[in-house]
Amino acid sequence: MADGEAWKRMALAASPPPAWLATDAPNGDVVLSTRFRLARNLVGFRFVHAAPDVELRHTMELVLAAARECDLGYEVHKGLTHAERDHLVATRLVSADYEWTLPGRALLLDPERTVSVMVNEEDHLRVQALSPGWSLAAAEGAAHRCLARLGGSLNFAFSPEWGYLMPSPPNLGAGHRRSAMLHLIGLAGTERLPRIMAALGEEGIAVRGLFGESSRAVGAFAQVSATQGGPEAFSGAVEYLIREERESRTALGAEHLGERSGAARDFALGSRRLGLGDALRVLGWLRWAAVAGIGTPGPRDVDAALATLEIRGGLAEEEASRKRAERLRRLVEG
């Protein structure tokens, strides 16, 4: 690894955690974080997938100029390093599919790491806000405030018939996505999770893994999201999952938890390399044990560990797996 990347990783490891890792997390036994995303495209420009490089650079400069004009006060990042990208994906401030090396890409971050703005991801502008635990109103409010300021000098593509125009038909209309990251280990353990996921899908609610569309719910960490409907329907679905998850954990019982979490600890302590899937499974059992008050670490310590896992690209897998194993051993040892 280049020296610059190594130093960058050290600096990122010491940086303040994102706001969604705050200890004051409503329903934090089940819900890690809440996210609200707003997507917009600019009038007079082709969608990102069809635009030439010169046009993408132009839309980026328009967004950055809007941020300066409204004195947004966000950090601007262009040309992220591998280390920065891995860190931002793990902390959920950047989507795993964001092609940050291509022309016209920029990322804006607020000082608290609550709101991030991706320029020329799938849409010209994606504003997302993350809040701790189950706190939809807080996430929605932060995202809308940011977009309102940027929108003062940007003209968004809108149709009276179709709503906000998007390249992806499911996103057409409202131009938003509500989501929550949940830990559904009880539902997974009682084998009810697949049926519930299928039922949610029939209601237009997607269930994905920790790192978005292309990932699975490994370790029973699941991202539940919806692009259509009002907040009441989505809130009802999440609150249903919270109730069912708590009941399922009770049904599985303390003995089951003790056995499985103990095995996970032993596995972590004995491993010198861990793939991403195995690391997530270990953290899943450690998190439930932490919520139940069994040993150390605490629930938010586990959540913070999730945000330090090597995702892809920055390191060769052999080195990444060694670093995951080291971090989980330190976590278990306290």
N, C-alpha and C positions, 0 to 999 in steps of 0.2 A: 504494500500500500504506500502511496506517495506520502511524504512527510506532511504536506499540507492537509491531506485528508485525515491523517492520524490526529493532528492538532485540532482540526475542526471537530472531530468526534469527541475529543476531550472537552472542548469548550461547550458543545451542545449538551453533553452529559451533566455539566454543571449549571446549565441555564435554568431559569425559573420554569416550573411546570405549567402546562396550559390550564386555563381557568376551570375546565371541566373536571379537573382532579381535586378541586376544593373539597375539604372534609364535610362541609355542610351540603349534603347531597340527599334531597328528598327521595324516599323509597330506595335508598342506595343499596339495600341488601339485594335487590333484584336489578335495578336500573343503574348502569354506569354513567350514562350521559344522554342528553337530549340534543338533537341537532335540527336546525331549520335552515333550508337552503332556498335562495331565490336565484333564478336564471333569467337573463335578459340578452337580447341581441340588438345591435344598432341598426337603425334605418339606413338604407343605402349601401349596405355591405353584404357580401355573400356569407353564408354560414361558414364556420371554421373549416369543416371538412372539404369545402369547395373553393375556399379563398386562396389566392396566390400569396406568396410570402410578403410581397410589398403591401398588400391589403391588410394582412394580419399585423404587420408592424404599425400600420396606420391606426387600426382599432386600438392597439395597445397604447399608442401615444395619446389617443383621445381619452382613454380611461385614466391614464396617469395625469393628464392635464386636468381632468375633472377632479381628481383627488387633490391636486395642488390648489385648484381654484376654491374648493370648499374647505381648505385647510384640514384635511382629514386626519393628518398626524400619524398615518400608518407607515411602518417600515416597507420599503420597496425592494424586492429581491428579483433579480434577473440572472439566468444562468446558474441555477442551483447546483451545488456539488452533490456527489453521490451521498456523502455523509448527511448533508442538509436534507436531501430528499427523503432518505430513510427515516430520519428523525421526524420530519413533518408528516409523513404517512403514518408512522407509528403513533404519533400524538393526535392523529385524525384531523389535522389542519389542512392537509392536501389529499386529494383523491389519489388512489393507487395507480390510476390510469392516466394521470396528468403527464403529458409528454413535455416536460420542462425544457428539454434541449432544443426544441424546434423554434423557428423564428416567431417573434411576436408574443412570446410567453412572458408573463410577469406575475408575481405573487405579492399581495399587500397583506400585512399582518398588523393588527392593533397591538399596543404594548402589553395588554393583559392576556393575549393569546385566546381571546374569546371569539373574535371575528377574523376570518380570512377571506380574501377576494382573489379568485383565480381568473386571470385574463387569458382568453382563448383556450379554455379547456374544451369541452364539447360545445359550449356557447361562448359568445364574446365576453360575457361577464357572469361569474358565479360567485355570489355572496353567501357565505355560510357562517352561522353562529352556533357555538356549542356551549351548553350549560351543564352543571353537575346534576347527577341523578335525574329524576323525572320532573322537569321544569320547562314545559313547552312554552308557556307565556314569556319566560325570560329569553329563550332562544329566539322566538319570533320577534320580540321587540327589538333585540339587538340587531338582527339582520335587516329589519325594515328601516331602522334609523340610519344604518350605513347606506343602504340603497337610496333612501330619500336624499341624502346629501350628495351622493354621486350623480343621481338623476337630475339634479338641478341644472346641469349643463350637458346632459346626454339625451339623445332622442331614441327611445326604445321602439322596436318593431312591434306593432299591435294592430290587430284586426277586430272590428266590432263583432264580426261573426265568430272568429276562432280564438280571440284573446291574444295573449302574448305568443309571438311566433317563435317556434323552436325547430331544430333539425330532427329531433326525436319525437314522433307522434304521441307517445304516452305523456310527454312533458308539455304538450301544447295546451294553451289555455291559461291556467292560473300561473304557470311558471314557477311553481314552488314544490318542495318536497319536505314533508315532516318525517322525522325519524327518531328512533330511540335505540340505544345499545343496551340489550338485556342479557342477563346471565340466567339461562333457563336449564340449569343442570338437573333440577328436580324433575321437570317435564321430560328431559332426555332420559333420566334414570328410570322413570316409570313407563317409558316407551310411548308416551302420549305426544311427544313433540312433532313427529312426522304428520300425524293426523291434524293437529292444530295448525301446523304450517300450511297444509293443504286447504283447510277451512279458511284461513286468513287470505290465501291467494284467491279464493273464489269471491272474496269481498273486496278485491283490489288492493290488498295490503301485501307488499313483498317482504320476504324474509331472506336475508343474506348473511354472510359471515362478517367477521370483525373488520375486514378491509374492503368491504363493498361488493359490487356486482359480481366479480369473478371469484369470490372466495366462499367457502362453505362455513357452516356454523360449528367449527372445530372447538372442542372444549366447552360446548354449549353456549358460546358467546354468539348472540344473534342480533343482527341489525334489522329492525322492523320499520318499514317506511311506506308512505303513501304520497302520491302526487295529486290525487283528486279528492274532492269532498272537503268538508269543513273540519275544524279542530275537534268538534264534539265526537264525530265518528272515530277519528284516530285515537283520541283520548280514551274513549270507551274500550277500544281494542287493547291498548296498552294496560289499562287498569284491570281488564279481564286477565291478561297474562300475568300480571303481578299477583293477583289472588290465586290463580291456578298454580303458579310456581310455588308459592308459599305452602299451599296445601300439599303439593307433591313432595316437597322437602320433608314435611311432617310425616307423610305416609312412608317415606323411605327410612326415616328414623336415624337416631344418633349412632347406633351400632354400625349401620351401613356406611355412614359418613366417616366414622372413625377408621374403619378398615380401608376404605378407598383413599382417604386423605393420607393415612399413614403409608400406604403403598406408594402414593405419589411422592411423598417426601423422600422415602427410601430410594425411589427411582432417580429423583433429582440429585440426591447426595452421591449416588453411585455412578452418575453419568459424566463423562468427560466431553461428550458431544451430544447436542440435541437438535433435531430437525424442528422446523417451525411448528408443525402439527403436534409433536410430542410436547414441546414447551407449552403450547396452548392448553393441552389436556392436563398437564401438571398444574398450571395456574388455575384452571377451572376448579379442580378439587381443593387447592389451597384457598381459593376465594370463599368457597362455601364453608370450609372449616373456619376461616377467619370471621365470617359473619356469625357463625355459631359460637364463637369464643373459644375455639380449640387451638391452643398454642399460638405461636406467632407465624407470620406477620399479621398486620391488620388488613382489612378489606381494601383500603385505599393504597396501602403498600403494594398489594397485588396488582391493583389497577395501574399504578405507576410503573410496575415491572412490565405490564403489557405494552406500555408506551416506550420501552427501551429495546424491544426485540428487533433484531435485524430482519428486514422484510425481503428486499431483493436489490440486486444491482451494486450495492456499495462494496460488498466483500465477496470473495469466493466462498462457496457454501461450506467448505471445510473450516475456514476461519470463523464464519458466521455461526456455525453450529457450536464451535468451541466457546465463543463469547456468550451464547445463550446459556450453555451449561454452567459457565462461571457465574453468571448473574443469578441464575436460579439457585445455585448452591449457596451463594451469599444471602439470598433472600430467606432460604430455609434455615440457615444457621443463625440468622438474626444479627 
